[in-house]
Amino acid sequence: MDRLTAMRSFVEVAHCASFTKAAERLDLSRLQVSRHVNEIEAWLEQRLLHRTTRKVSLTTAGEAALLRCEMILHETLALEVAAKHHTPSLSGTIRIAAPIGLTQNMLIDAVEKFTGAHAGVNVQLFASDQFAELVDERIDIALRYTEQPADNLIARRLMNIDSVICASAAYLEQFGEPKEIEELKEHNCFLHLEKTSWEFIRDNSRSAITVSGSIKANDLGVLVKAAQHGKGIVLLPCDLANPLISDGSLQMILSEYEIPSSTLWAVYLSRSYQLPVVRQFIDFLAEHWSKDIKTLK
């Protein structure tokens, strides 16, 4: 029995709570994964998983074994990485899920720089403002704006990004510039996804204002275009807003109010047997995006 392979199958089943999903992620058959788990249970002489037609869950012995197996796989990978540390070539495929605006505005530049330096690396990008299912979609890395990543994921903070309220000069000339956040209720405010309110901070006091408008979209780029055309007011992260404010396409309003910033994280399923190319890309992003993106002064 290849015990490392059996451990990988067991760990993946434990993370996915499914033999089928684990097999898809490992690019093995369900029968192979089941055989691996049976072999490791026979080796340890303990049942590690409860199996029913609807659910797979860890036994008490399985919980303890999972921690040990993850440690062993982590050390094995660390040994491989150390052995290859001086090898100049890096290769493999990275599947990345990220928000649409981030993908178009910043991520594509980072990917081009990384793949330009490593000819053997190719990247598959999945742009969506909905959170991707890492297991089902076989995602290696998901980039997410969130205050607190899910407990079942490994997360690495990349940067903070401020947000601002913007409108075009044409819109403000026609409809007036709001001076207080309550005035936003009288304006055409473009909304992202299912959001119905915007949060503001002033004098250490936080307020949420319910807003509405003629357009909702799951792509901030659509809302940017509508705002540039003078149709309404939009809330944008500064990675999108700052270039548009600098070139005069949009103007920042309500600047005396602070908007809670968003934290961008790289999340993934397990560090125990992460491919070297995935780990190095995350390290590259952390260095490439080492500075937070602040509101223009």
Secondary structure, 3 states (H helix, E strand, C coil): CCHHHHHHHHHHHHHHCCHHHHHHHHCCCHHHHHHHHHHHHHHHCCCCEEECCCCEEECHHHHHHHHHHHHHHHHHHHHHHHHCCCCCCCEEEEEEEECHHHHHHHHHHHHHHHHHHCCEEEEEEEECCCCCCCCCCCCCEEEEECCCCCCCCEEEEEEEECEEEEECHHHHHHHCCCCCHHHHHHCCEEEECCCCEEEEEECCEEEEEECCCCCEECCHHHHHHHHHCCCCEEEEEHHHHHHHHHCCCCEEECCCCECCCEEEEEEECCCCCCCHHHHHHHHHHHHHCCCCECCCC
